[in-house]
């Protein structure tokens, strides 16, 4: 067993209001330069919808992520080294710019130089890529709030098998917001797809980055990522992706999308995991068992054996303490209300979601005992507005029971707190029905509903004394920055040098 630390994020979808503040602040901090106009490291999609880029979830055509071969061994869905060599100058599995959108600006000079006239001048849209006048057809938020849903929502890959059940009429429509960033996977297919070795996973915290100097612009990382969260900058001919705001995280600060989130939906923390079991977990034959396999990787940070092994593997003591307080571990493992996005891609993603507990669609019939208690939501789970199977296709590889169990826990939490706050009664039976005690439900309420800043974000500060070791073992992710590296003459001395000296050995 080898213990390593992995940073992760949980988003509570019930709390997202779709304001796009996270997208805008991320854009201003990370992608406000030429060539990155269409790049959104963070975007908020309305579900159901085909997403950004279009139909990114359709791996039949995109061929992202991993699959099992005939011998039940992991292989890239896009093919191995030989097939990549044959396609190195022509990759057919890439999204085209129309799947994102052709970025545009406006001819503002027309407004500022127009002479006095009876009719006001109009600024027309021009492509930021070609400069030519552009007829706007698509954009990153084109589907906001079910815009165009009657004609496009059924093209959502998660609608498979629900076409007859789901009707996008006003009375039956459902929607929720899905914020997305890079998943910073434990088993990243983008890293395995990169021919030049520019993509790498940081040893200390698991953040996946791109070495800008090493990148040769082959774009196999774009096709290899099943979440389509690696982008190609057409100005620099380099791949770019979400960095998990690593300069902030190293200082113990949350990512900029988390810091500015209006709904306070995001939780950040680290988990300790057994890196020796990664291949076994990702190779689980039954896709519906991948969730349990990934959770089995997470080590109990309170277990003395785990603590001893973590110390032996050079995990700092304050990082172990941070893992014990981690909201990610609590929501995903302890209370099991957070789920990974599309576990069937076998990348073992580390951005998890608490599914939305939507309103009831129909009038609930009395139970067998004649009870119609509005606080008892267990018998209403199958009649929620958002279909169970839709959430299952999104978060549990199609396993409806996983979604039902999570929604029952969230329903029990809601009912428990309603009774406690309105009538002052503690109903222990609610937690017992979902395998949680009253103390667990109260702690879950404290975390999900009213957690203060320092409980939502539990990020240990990076240890500078480990810098020499880490700099020699991995690459870098500078974007027009100089980096700090170890001097060749004196390993103890740090000096400012070009990025190319920070190479993985």
N, C-alpha and C positions, 0 to 999 in steps of 0.2 A: 504494500500500500504506500502510495506517495501522495501526500496532501498538498494541494495548491489552493490559492484563493482566486475567486472569480467575482468581479463586480457585476451587478445585475440591476434590473429595474422592474417594478410592477406598476401597472396602470389600472385604476379602478374606473371601468367604463361608465358606470352609472353616474359618475361625477363630471364627466367631460361634457362641456357645453358647446363645443365646436367653434370656439372663438378664434382659433388659429394664432393665438398669441405666441405659442411655442414655435410655430413655423416661422413667424416673422422675426422673432428674436434670434433664432438659430440662423436664419438667412442673413441677418445683419452681422452676426459675429463670424460666421464661417464661410459663406458663399456669396459675398458681395463684390466679386471681382470678375473681370472679363472671362468669358467661356463658361461661367457657372450660372448664367442667368436662368437656365431651366432646372438647375440642381436644387432639390429640396431634401436636405439630410433628414429633416423632420417634416412630415406632412400629415394632415388629418383628413381621413376619408370618411364619407358617408356610406354606411352599409345598410341595405344591399346596394351594390354598385360595382362597376368593373375596376375601379381603383386607379392608382397612379404608380407606374405606367399602366396602360390599359391591359386588363386581364393578366396581371403579374402572377396570379395564383395558378394559372394554367401551365403546369409543368409538362403536360403532354407535348406542347409546342415549344415551351421555353427551355425544357430540359435542364432545370437547375436542381441543386441539392444532390443527395445521394440516393442510390438504390442498391438492392442486393442482387448479386449475380447468381448463377445456377448453383454455385457452391456456398451460397448464403454469406458471401463476403461483400464488404462495402466496396462500391465503385461509383465514380462520378456519373451522374445521369447524362452528362454531356459527352462522356467518353474519356478514355485514358490518354496517355502521352502520344501514342501513335496516331490516333484519330485527330488529336489537336495539331500534330505536325502536318497532317494532310490538309487541315483547314486553317492554318496559321495566318494566311493572307485573305481568307474569306470565311468568316464565321456566320453561318446562316441562322443561329439561334439568338441573335441580338435584337432587342427592341429597336424600332426605328424612331426617329425624332417625332413622328406623328403620334406614337404611342405615349410619349410624354406630352410635349407641345412645342411648337416652334416659338421660342421666346421673341417678344416684340417690344418695341418702343413706339413713340408717337412723333409725328413730324411737327414738333413744337414751333419750328421756325416759321411755319405757315401762320401761326397765331401771332407771333411777335412782329412779323414783317408785313402782314396783310394791310393794304390800304383801307381807308374809310369806305365802307360800302353799306348798302341796304341790308344785306344778309351777312350774318356772322360767319367767319371762317371756321373750317373744321379740320382738326388734326387727324390725319389718317394713320392707321397702324402700319409699321414697317418692321420687317424681320430683323432681329438682332444678329442673325447669322449671315444673311445675304444682303441686307439693306433694301430689298425690294418691298413694294407695297404688299400687304398681307391681308388675306381674307380670313378672319379669325374663325376657327372651327373647333378648338379644344383648348383646355387649360388645366392647371393642376387642381382647381376646385370647381370644375365644370359641373360636377354632380352634387354639389352641396345641397343638403336638405331635400334629397330625392329629386333634384332638378332633372327632368327627362326620364324619370324612373319608369313610367309606363312603357317606354320603348327600349330602354337599355338595362334596367335592373335585372331582368331575367337572364342576361348574359353574364351575370356574376357567377364565377365557377362554383361558389358555395351553394348555389341554387340547385345543383344537380340532385335530381330526385324529388324536388319540391315544386316543379313547374305547375302541377295541377292544384297543389294545395295553396300556393301563394298567389294571390291576386293583388295587383298594385292599385286597386281602387282606393278611394279616399277612406272609406269605412274600414278597410282591412289592412291598409298600409302600415308598415313598421319601419323604424330606422333607429340607428344609434351611430355614434362617432367612433372611429378607430384611428387613434394617433399611431404613427409608425416611425420608428427610427431603425438603424442597423441593429440586428439582434445580437451582435457580438457573441456568436455561437461558441459553444464548447468544442464543436466539431465542424469548423467553418469550411464549407465547400469552396468559397471564394479563394481562400488561402491555398487549398490543394489544386485549384484550377490555374493559378498564376504561373506561367512558364519562366518568368524572370526572377521569381522569388521576392518580388517587391511587397507582396501582401504577407503580413505576419501577425502572430498573436502574442501579445506581451506576456512575459513569464510571470510578472509580479501580480497582475490584476486581470489578465485575460482579455483586455481591450484589443480589438482587431484594427490594425492600422495599415497604411500604405506608405512605403518608402518612396518619396517622390523622385529621388535621384535614380533609384533602381528601376522604377517603372518604365517599360518600353512601349506601353500603349497597345498591347495585344488585345485587350478587352475580353479575355476569357474569364476574368473575374466577374465581369458584368453578366455574362451568360451563365456562369457557374452559381451565382447567388440566386437562390429561389425567391428571395424577397425583393429582388431588384433594387437593392439599396447601395449598389456601387454604380457610380456615374462616370462618364467620360468627358473630360474637359477638352473641347474642340480647339481651344486656343493653345493650351500647353501640351496637348496629346498625352495627358496623364490621367490615371484613374483617381477618383476622389470618393470619399465616403465619410459617414458620421464618425467622429473621433471620440465619442462619448465625453467630449470636453475634457480630455485628459489633463490639460494644464490646471484646470479647476479641481478635478478629482484628486490630483496629486497633492493639492493643498487642503483637502478635506471639504471642498465646496461642492455643491450639487451641480449637475449639468445646467446649462443656460435654459434649456427647455423646461426643466423641473423648477428652477428658481423663479421663472416668470409665469408658471402655469396658474391661470386664474382659478380653476376649479380645484386646485391642490390634489390632482388625481395621481401624482407620481410618487413613488417610494423608491429610494435607492439604498443599497447595502451590498455587502459581500457575503458569499457563502464559501465554506470549505468543502472541497470535493476530492475524490480519489481519482487522480488522473489515469491510473493504471486500468481503470474500468471503462474508459471512454469508448474504446472500440467495441467492447462487448455490449454496452448499452445501446450504441447507435446501430448495432447489427441485430437488434431484437427483431425476430421474424414478423410477429404480429404488430402492425402499425398502432393498434389500439393499446398495446402494452408499452409503447415508447415513453409515455408519460411516467409510468411507474419505474421504468428503467432509469430515466433521468433523475427522478427523485431519489432513487437508491444511490445515486452518485453523491448526493449531498450528505456530508458527514455531520453528525450531531456535535455542535461546538461545545457542548457541556460534558461530553463523554471524556473521562480522564485519558483513555487510550488514544482518542483522536487528538486531544491537546498535546499529549506526549509526542505523538508522531508529527504533529504540525511543528512543534518546537524543533524536532530533529530535522525537519525539512526546511528550516530557516524561516518559518512564518513568525513575524514579530509578535510579541505578547499583546500589544495594543490592537493588532489586526485580529487576533483570536477573540479578544474582548468585543471588538466591533462585530464579528460574526455572531457572537452570542446575542447582540442587540439588534441584529439585522432584520428590518421589516420584510425583506425579500424572503429570507428563510422562514419567517413566521407565517407569511401569507401563502407561500407555495408549499412548504413542507409540514409545518406544525398544524396549521388550520386547513390547508388544502382547499383554498378558495381561489387561488390564482393558477392560471393555465398558460402553457406556451402557445405561441402562434404557429399553427400548422406543424405539429410534431412529426407528421409523416414525412417531412422533408429530410429527417434524420440528421439535421445539423445541431441538434440539442441547443435550441435558442435560449438566450438569457434575458429577453424582455418578455415579461409575463403579463397576463390580463385577468382582472376580476370581471367575469361576464356580467352584463346588465340584467338586473331583476326587473323585467318590464311589466307594465300594467296587464291586468287580466283582460282578455279579449271578449269573453262571453260572460253571461250571467252564470254564476256558480250554483249548481244544484246542491240541495242539502245533502249532508253526509248520511250514512246509514242510520246514525242515531238521531237524525233530524236536526243536527246542529248546523247553523249557518254563521258561525263566529267569523267575522271579517278578518280577525287577526290570525286565524289558522289558514296559512297559505299552502300547506303541504298538498292538499288535494286539488289545488288550483295550478300546480306547476305545469301540467300538460296543456293548460288553456291560456298560457301567457301569450301576449301579442307577438313577441319574437319567437318563431318556431324553434323548438328544442334542437331539431336536426340541423338547422342553419348554424346555430352556435357550435354544434358538435363538429360540423364540417370545418369550422374555422379554428376551433381550439382543442379538439380532442380526437382528431383523426376519424371522425364519424361515430364515436361512441356516445350515444345518447345518455347512458347511465351516468357517465362522468359529469355531464352538464347538469343532470337532474340532482345529483348529490350536492354539487356546488350551490345550485339555486335553492335547494332546501336549507342548506346552512345559512345562506343569506336571508332567506325568509324567516328562519328561526331567529336570527339576530334581530331582524326588524320587529317581529312580534314580541320578542323578549324585552326589547328596550321600550316599545310602546306601552306594554303593561307596567313595566317598572316605573316609567316616568309619568304616566297618566293616573295609574291607580295605586302605585307604590307597592305592588305585589311582585314577588320573584317567582316565576314559573319555571321550576327546575325540569319539568317534563319536556319543555321545548328543546333544550340542549340535549337531553338524553335521547331524543328521537333522531338526532343527527350525529351522535357520538361526541358531543362536546358538553362540558360542564358549564354551570352558570358563570364561574370565574373566567372560563375560556370565552364565552359570549361577551362578557363585559370587556375583556381585554381586546377582543376583536373589534368591538364598538369603539373603544378608545383609539385604536389604531386606524381603522378605516374612516371613521367619521370626524373625530376631533383631535387627531394626533398633532402635537406641536411640531415646529420646524425640526428640532433636533431628534425627534423620533421618526419622522418621515425620511430624513436623510442621515444615515449613519455611515460615514465614509472616513476611514482612517487616513492619516496623513502619510505620504510616501516617505520612506527612509532614505535619506541622502547617503548614509553610510553603506548602503547596498548598491550605490550607483556604479562603482567600478565593475562589480560582478555583472550587473545587468547590462551595462553598456557594451560589454564585450560579448554578450550572448545573443544580442538581437539587433534589429535595425532601428530605424527611426521613422517619424512621420512628420517631417517639417513641410510646411507650405510657405516657400519663400523665406524660411528662417535659417539662421545658423544654429548649430547644435553644440552641446557640450559633450566632449568625448575624453577618453583617457589618453594622456600623452604617451607616446611609444617609448620615450626615453625614461620617463618616471611614471610608473603605473599609479602612484598615489597623487599625482598632480593633475588637475583638471584644466583644460585650456579650450578656448573657442576655436573650432576647426570646421572646415566644410563638412557637409552631411556625409559625403561618400566614405569617410573614415569610420563611420559607425555602421559596420557591416556585421551581419551574423556570421559566426565562425562555423 
